[in-house]
C-alpha cells in the first residue's frame, strides 16, 4: 500500500511563456503560476523584466520593450487575481482556469499540470529554476534541431569558426538576428526554416514572416538576396494540404531570388557556405 504524506496538497501549475511571434511558434519560458485548490492559494514567480538579455538574445532586440511591458501587465494581472481570491470567499469561479486558458496573445500559458507539495512558495521557486533558468532542457523545436544539423555540418569542414550567430541591419533602422552569419567582408547568411506546422495558414505565415524580413533588409541595403540561403524541411508528402501550402510559399520565396535548399542537401549547403 502506498503511503501518502497527508501534509502535502494537490497543486496545479502552468508555465508562463513569452511568444512575440506566434507565426514561428517559438517561445521562452518566463514564469510559473501555481494554484492550491483546497486552500484557494495562488502563487507565482516571473522573470524580472530587467533581465531581458536572454529574451533579446533568443528573439530580436526589438522585443525588449515588448517583453518589459508584457511582463509588467501579466504580473499586475496575476497579483490582482491573487488578491481577489484571497478576499473572496464562497465563490465557485475557477480563476486559475480562466487565467491559464488558451488565448492568442504574446503572453501564453502551458496546459495545466499537477504535483503534490507541502510548501507552495518553495514549489514555485523549484519549478521556476527548472523551467525558466534551465528552459533549454525542453524538447528542441524543429528549427533548433535544424540549427544543430547545420552547425554539425559546418563543423565537419573548416567552416565552424567562420559562421557565428549575428545581427544584420542597424538598431536605429531595422535588424534581424540570424543563427549563421559569416565573418567575411561580404557576409553570407544561412537560416534554417521549418515547415512542420499543423495548419497551412501557420506554415504560410511562417514563410511570409521570413520573406518579409529579408525583403526589408534588402530594401534598406543591408544585404543582397544572393547573400542568404534558407535551408528547409518539408511536410510529409501524404499531408496534401500542408505540402501544397509549402510548395506555394517556396515558389513565392524563390520568385524573389532567394535560394532555398533542403537541409539534408549537404553538398549545396557547403557549396554556398564556401562562396
Secondary structure, 3 states (H helix, E strand, C coil): CCCCCCCCEEEEEEEEEECCCHHHCCCEEEEEEEEECCCCEEEEEECCCCCCHHHHHHCCCCHHHHHHHHHHHHHHHHHHHHHHHHHCCCCCCCHHHHHHCCCCCCEEECCCEEEEECCHHHHHHHHHHHHCCCHHHCCCCHHHHHHHHHHHHHHHCCCCCCEEEEEEEECCCEEEEEEEEECCCCCCEEEEECCCCCCHHHHHHHHHHHHHHHHHHHHCCCCCHHHEEEEECCCCCCCHHHHHHHHHHHHHHHCCCCEEEECCCHHHHHHHHCC
